[in-house]
Amino acid sequence: MPDPARLRDSTEIVLPCDSLNGIRSELEAEFTITVFSKADRCRIIGSPVEIKAVSDFLARHGVKLQ
């Protein structure tokens, strides 16, 4: 059985919502993802392929992932 933490790492990105200022609408338009906001944290959820592409997109826009 797969490790749930490992699956979560490949299907979501959690980061401060401030990191998405100015790029959130472009991110949601370009990728098949869901963005949940809770307090000051945002969870970007999608397929492993989409999350990889989103990670690359965020890196190109200077967003550092933890």
VOPAGU-2260 file (C-alpha; in pm, 1 decimal, decimal comma):
REM VOPAGU-2260
SITE   aa  ch    i         X         Y         Z
SITE  MET   A    0       0,0       0,0       0,0
SITE  PRO   A    1     141,7     344,5     -91,3
SITE  ASP   A    2     252,1     582,3     181,4
SITE  PRO   A    3     -13,9     858,3     216,9
SITE  ALA   A    4     248,1    1128,3     284,2
SITE  ARG   A    5     429,7    1041,7     -37,1
SITE  LEU   A    6     106,4    1055,1    -238,8
SITE  ARG   A    7      17,6    1390,6     -82,3
SITE  ASP   A    8     360,1    1529,5    -177,2
SITE  SER   A    9     290,1    1446,6    -540,0
SITE  THR   A   10     -65,4    1583,3    -547,2
SITE  GLU   A   11     -49,8    1908,3    -350,0
SITE  ILE   A   12     159,5    2214,7    -279,8
SITE  VAL   A   13     111,4    2415,0      40,1
SITE  LEU   A   14     248,9    2768,3      55,6
SITE  PRO   A   15     168,5    3114,2     191,6
SITE  CYS   A   16    -115,1    3273,3      -5,9
SITE  ASP   A   17      99,1    3587,4     -47,6
SITE  SER   A   18     319,2    3381,2    -281,0
SITE  LEU   A   19      35,5    3367,6    -533,0
SITE  ASN   A   20     -25,1    3744,4    -544,9
SITE  GLY   A   21     -43,9    3851,5    -907,0
SITE  ILE   A   22     -23,1    3499,0   -1051,6
SITE  ARG   A   23    -313,9    3307,0    -896,9
SITE  SER   A   24    -562,1    3376,0   -1177,2
SITE  GLU   A   25    -305,0    3279,6   -1442,9
SITE  LEU   A   26    -221,2    2965,3   -1245,3
SITE  GLU   A   27    -586,4    2859,4   -1218,7
SITE  ALA   A   28    -650,3    2937,3   -1586,6
SITE  GLU   A   29    -348,5    2744,9   -1714,7
SITE  PHE   A   30    -366,0    2430,9   -1499,7
SITE  THR   A   31    -636,2    2185,0   -1392,4
SITE  ILE   A   32    -603,1    2243,5   -1019,4
SITE  THR   A   33    -800,4    2350,9    -715,4
SITE  VAL   A   34    -669,9    2618,6    -478,9
SITE  PHE   A   35    -800,3    2618,3    -122,0
SITE  SER   A   36    -728,2    2915,6     102,1
SITE  LYS   A   37    -736,2    2886,3     479,1
SITE  ALA   A   38    -603,6    3173,9     688,6
SITE  ASP   A   39    -270,1    3263,7     528,2
SITE  ARG   A   40    -198,1    2922,2     370,0
SITE  CYS   A   41    -302,0    2802,2      25,1
SITE  ARG   A   42    -321,4    2438,3     -84,0
SITE  ILE   A   43    -288,3    2373,3    -455,9
SITE  ILE   A   44    -431,2    2030,0    -534,8
SITE  GLY   A   45    -409,8    1842,8    -863,8
SITE  SER   A   46    -283,1    1532,7   -1036,2
SITE  PRO   A   47      87,4    1448,2   -1000,8
SITE  VAL   A   48     145,5    1565,6   -1359,4
SITE  GLU   A   49     -29,3    1899,3   -1295,3
SITE  ILE   A   50     148,6    1951,8    -963,4
SITE  LYS   A   51     486,2    1900,4   -1133,4
SITE  ALA   A   52     392,0    2156,4   -1400,0
SITE  VAL   A   53     261,6    2397,8   -1134,1
SITE  SER   A   54     587,1    2357,9    -940,6
SITE  ASP   A   55     783,1    2451,0   -1253,9
SITE  PHE   A   56     549,0    2746,4   -1318,4
SITE  LEU   A   57     592,9    2874,6    -963,5
SITE  ALA   A   58     971,1    2841,8    -988,2
SITE  ARG   A   59     973,6    3044,3   -1311,1
SITE  HIS   A   60     779,5    3315,8   -1127,3
SITE  GLY   A   61    1023,0    3322,7    -835,2
SITE  VAL   A   62     806,0    3138,0    -584,3
SITE  LYS   A   63    1017,2    2924,2    -352,5
SITE  LEU   A   64     864,0    2596,8    -239,7
SITE  GLN   A   65     942,7    2462,5     105,4
